[in-house]
Amino acid sequence: MPFPAPAPNYLSMTAPPPFDPRTFRQALGTFVTGVTIVTTLDTAGHPAGLTANSFNSVSLDPPMVLWSLALDSTNLDAFRRAPYWAVHVLAAGQEQLSVQFATRETDRFADVRTTEGPAGIPLLEDCAARFVCRAAFEYEGGDHAIFLGQVEAFEQTTRTPLVYHQGRYAGVFPAAPAAAPASSITALEERGLVERTRGRLRLSAEGRVIAEGFVALAESDTATLTAHETAALRHLLPLLG
Ligand SMILES: Cc1cc2nc3c(=O)[nH]c(=O)nc-3n(C[C@H](O)[C@H](O)[C@H](O)COP(=O)(O)O)c2cc1C
């Protein structure tokens, strides 16, 4: 089936190579990811690691995962030679840890609690999930090296994962099953929970504004809430008690 004609809000779909790096990055940034920290031990026995969102699952049987590392990374040699590495899926609230492991010329492991994994690799605590991997393959991937690892052990916690989208940290936001009709907004207005101001919603309780301007609504009475807006309301309303 041919690719559908570009919708009016598609950004430069037809740009021929060489791509403009900025718009290429933006297009890639539409793919929402989690955030991981990959760790290992370098040949001198020092802990090494970096923040990476290129992590992905590959195979269930055998269990395999991958991630990619920039060829200009100071960590390249460590990961090329490492028999083991570990991927830590960060949890909501661990943005600072992500920044720390993406910053050069800093002691990335400062104030970070670790335990020892196979071959002495540092394992971080309190993440959403952790995958301890035996290095299996390295592939060439343009200006990155792609590392495939066989998962030898993993752990999962109940912590909600951190999300990364278009260069920003975000949170998990489950989609609502269906759009709610405008009448449900009216019902909320009648209860004094929601106020419509110039096409936006304001939630307040006991005279205090809880949230404002988080959803744009058409002024028309026939407007319906999108699944996203309904999800926002569903999350916010319990806060109103
Ligand atoms: C959210 C996020 C995701 C990143 N993902 C990757 C990645 O997948 N691969 C990579 O090589 N660098 C990635 N980086 C950049 C590295 O964390 C960091 O810039 C790099 O480690 C530079 O230091 P180094 O030369 O010591 O490795 C990412 C940075 C951030 C903030």
The ligand as an SDF file (V2000), in Angstrom:
LIG
                    3D

 31 33  0  0  0  0  0  0  0  0999 V2000
   18.5060   10.8230   27.6250 C   0  0  0  0  0  0  0  0  0  0  0  0
   19.8530   10.5830   27.0170 C   0  0  0  0  0  0  0  0  0  0  0  0
   20.0440    9.5000   26.1920 C   0  0  0  0  0  0  0  0  0  0  0  0
   21.2810    9.2450   25.6150 C   0  0  0  0  0  0  0  0  0  0  0  0
   21.4560    8.1460   24.8370 N   0  0  0  0  0  0  0  0  0  0  0  0
   22.6750    7.8500   24.3260 C   0  0  0  0  0  0  0  0  0  0  0  0
   22.8840    6.6560   23.5850 C   0  0  0  0  0  0  0  0  0  0  0  0
   21.9830    5.8490   23.3990 O   0  0  0  0  0  0  0  0  0  0  0  0
   24.1390    6.4230   23.0920 N   0  0  0  0  0  0  0  0  0  0  0  0
   25.1800    7.2800   23.3070 C   0  0  0  0  0  0  0  0  0  0  0  0
   26.2910    7.0250   22.8320 O   0  0  0  0  0  0  0  0  0  0  0  0
   25.0020    8.4340   24.0170 N   0  0  0  0  0  0  0  0  0  0  0  0
   23.7830    8.7220   24.5440 C   0  0  0  0  0  0  0  0  0  0  0  0
   23.6030    9.8430   25.2990 N   0  0  0  0  0  0  0  0  0  0  0  0
   24.7450   10.7160   25.5380 C   0  0  0  0  0  0  0  0  0  0  0  0
   25.6480   10.1660   26.6470 C   0  0  0  0  0  0  0  0  0  0  0  0
   24.9590    9.8720   27.8350 O   0  0  0  0  0  0  0  0  0  0  0  0
   26.7520   11.1660   27.0030 C   0  0  0  0  0  0  0  0  0  0  0  0
   26.6590   12.3420   26.3130 O   0  0  0  0  0  0  0  0  0  0  0  0
   28.0100   10.5430   26.6400 C   0  0  0  0  0  0  0  0  0  0  0  0
   28.1580    9.5000   27.5220 O   0  0  0  0  0  0  0  0  0  0  0  0
   29.2090   11.5150   26.6880 C   0  0  0  0  0  0  0  0  0  0  0  0
   30.1470   11.0630   27.5400 O   0  0  0  0  0  0  0  0  0  0  0  0
   31.2480    9.9350   27.1940 P   0  0  0  0  0  0  0  0  0  0  0  0
   32.0650   10.3940   26.0490 O   0  0  0  0  0  0  0  0  0  0  0  0
   32.0060    9.8390   28.4710 O   0  0  0  0  0  0  0  0  0  0  0  0
   30.5140    8.6530   26.8830 O   0  0  0  0  0  0  0  0  0  0  0  0
   22.3620   10.1220   25.8670 C   0  0  0  0  0  0  0  0  0  0  0  0
   22.1680   11.2160   26.7130 C   0  0  0  0  0  0  0  0  0  0  0  0
   20.9370   11.4560   27.2760 C   0  0  0  0  0  0  0  0  0  0  0  0
   20.7580   12.6210   28.2030 C   0  0  0  0  0  0  0  0  0  0  0  0
  1  2  1  0
  2  3  1  0
  2 30  2  0
  3  4  2  0
  4  5  1  0
  4 28  1  0
  5  6  2  0
  6  7  1  0
  6 13  1  0
  7  8  2  0
  7  9  1  0
  9 10  1  0
 10 11  2  0
 10 12  1  0
 12 13  2  0
 13 14  1  0
 14 15  1  0
 14 28  1  0
 15 16  1  0
 16 17  1  0
 16 18  1  0
 18 19  1  0
 18 20  1  0
 20 21  1  0
 20 22  1  0
 22 23  1  0
 23 24  1  0
 24 25  2  0
 24 26  1  0
 24 27  1  0
 28 29  2  0
 29 30  1  0
 30 31  1  0
M  END
$$$$
